[in-house]
Amino acid sequence: MHKLGLKRKCKQRKYRSYQGEVGHIADNLLQRNFVALAPNEKWLTDVSEFKCAEVKLYLSPIKDLFNSEIIAYNLAPSPNFEQITRMMA
């Protein structure tokens, strides 16, 4: 590329994971038993990072294992989720 005088369009950024404080790791209460026999018996959550137009957004849904329904979710510009949780209708 250098010999032909070509340049790349955008700079390549190095991977940087979240470097904030590491919180408390929860105990493994489910022991990989992901079957619920009644509603609101077992809920799960996780944080996913999305890059949208040069901005990172973090999504954390809360899922009921009984019927796989999303109970609530939070979308925030930082992974600490200090904004209000949005409830599903």
C-alpha positions, 0 to 999 in steps of 0.5 A: 500500500505504501508503494502505491501511495494508498492510505487507509480511510480511518485509524485502527483503534486498539481493543480496550475493555472496560477499565473501571472498578470490578464489582462483586462477583455474585454467587452461582445460585443456579448451578447451571439449572436454567429451568424455572417451574413458575413465573418470577422464580429465576431471572437472568441479566447480562451486559452487552456493548454496542457501538453506534455511530462512534458512541458505545451503548450498553444494554442490560435486559432482565429475562424471566427463565419461565417463559423467556420474557424480557421483564425490564431493560436498561440502555446507558452510555456507560456500563455502570447503569446509573440511569433509570431502568425501563420497564416493558409494557 
